[in-house]
Amino acid sequence: MSRKISEDARMLRELLETAESLSSYGVMSTPELGRVRALCQEPPEYTPDRVIEIRTSKARMSQAVFATFLNVSVSTVQKWESPTAGKRPSGAAAKLLQLVEIKGIEALII
């Protein structure tokens, strides 16, 4: 598993370096570079308190509605919010939480 993670991290670093080079030559715009940086950035660690804060303050949703927006089960949200469960958001779910934390729930509404 750690080999896969290090390979993914390496590819993201190389993608970012390529985008920065393209930007320096004027081939990629500053907003495009910003989007690439955001996609390449690893989401932060989400503690139970942080998940609760995002759900209640940023999204202002029940666990059930929040779970639907993130395309996870209510049980998963409950485990993320439980200090004793030991389950933390990762991958796409962590990226979606990061998006909601930064831009609000409106960022997920299309």
C-alpha positions in Angstrom: 0.0 0.0 0.0 2.8 2.5 0.9 4.4 1.9 -2.5 1.2 2.8 -4.2 0.9 6.0 -2.1 4.5 7.0 -2.8 4.0 6.4 -6.5 0.8 8.5 -6.5 2.7 11.3 -4.6 5.5 11.2 -7.1 3.1 11.5 -10.0 1.3 14.4 -8.5 4.6 16.2 -7.8 5.7 15.7 -11.5 2.3 16.9 -12.7 2.6 20.0 -10.6 6.2 20.6 -11.9 5.0 20.3 -15.5 2.1 22.7 -14.9 4.5 25.2 -13.3 6.9 25.0 -16.3 4.0 25.4 -18.7 2.9 28.5 -16.8 6.4 30.0 -16.8 6.4 29.7 -20.6 2.9 31.3 -20.8 1.3 28.1 -22.1 -0.9 27.7 -19.0 -2.8 30.6 -17.4 -2.5 31.5 -13.8 -6.1 30.3 -13.0 -5.4 27.0 -14.7 -2.2 26.6 -12.7 -4.2 27.3 -9.5 -6.6 24.6 -10.4 -3.8 22.1 -11.0 -2.2 23.1 -7.7 -5.5 22.5 -5.9 -5.9 19.1 -7.5 -2.4 18.1 -6.7 -2.6 19.2 -3.0 -3.2 16.4 -0.6 -6.2 17.1 1.6 -5.6 17.7 5.3 -6.3 15.2 8.1 -9.9 15.4 9.2 -10.5 14.8 12.9 -14.0 14.0 14.2 -14.3 17.6 15.6 -13.3 19.1 12.2 -15.8 16.9 10.3 -18.6 18.0 12.7 -17.6 21.6 12.3 -17.7 21.4 8.5 -21.1 19.6 8.6 -22.8 21.8 11.1 -21.2 25.2 10.4 -20.3 25.2 6.8 -22.9 22.8 5.3 -25.5 23.2 8.0 -26.8 19.7 7.3 -27.9 16.6 9.2 -25.7 13.6 9.0 -28.1 12.0 6.5 -28.2 14.9 4.1 -24.4 15.5 4.4 -23.8 11.8 3.6 -25.9 12.1 0.5 -23.9 15.1 -0.7 -20.7 13.2 -0.2 -22.0 10.0 -1.7 -21.2 8.0 1.5 -23.4 6.2 4.0 -24.8 7.8 7.1 -22.9 5.2 9.1 -19.6 6.4 7.5 -20.3 10.0 8.5 -21.2 8.8 12.0 -17.8 6.9 12.2 -15.9 10.0 11.0 -17.5 12.1 13.7 -16.9 9.5 16.5 -13.6 9.9 18.4 -13.6 6.2 19.3 -14.3 4.8 15.8 -10.9 5.5 14.4 -12.2 6.1 10.9 -11.1 9.2 9.0 -12.1 10.5 5.6 -9.6 9.8 2.9 -9.3 9.9 -0.9 -12.2 11.5 -2.7 -14.2 12.0 0.5 -11.4 14.0 2.1 -11.1 16.1 -1.1 -14.8 16.8 -1.1 -14.6 17.8 2.6 -11.7 20.1 1.8 -13.8 21.7 -1.0 -16.8 22.2 1.3 -14.5 23.6 4.0 -12.9 26.2 1.7 -15.8 27.1 -0.7 -18.9 26.0 1.1 -21.5 23.3 0.3 -22.5 25.4 -2.8 -19.3 24.1 -4.5 -20.9 20.6 -4.7 -24.2 21.8 -6.1 -24.4 21.6 -9.9 
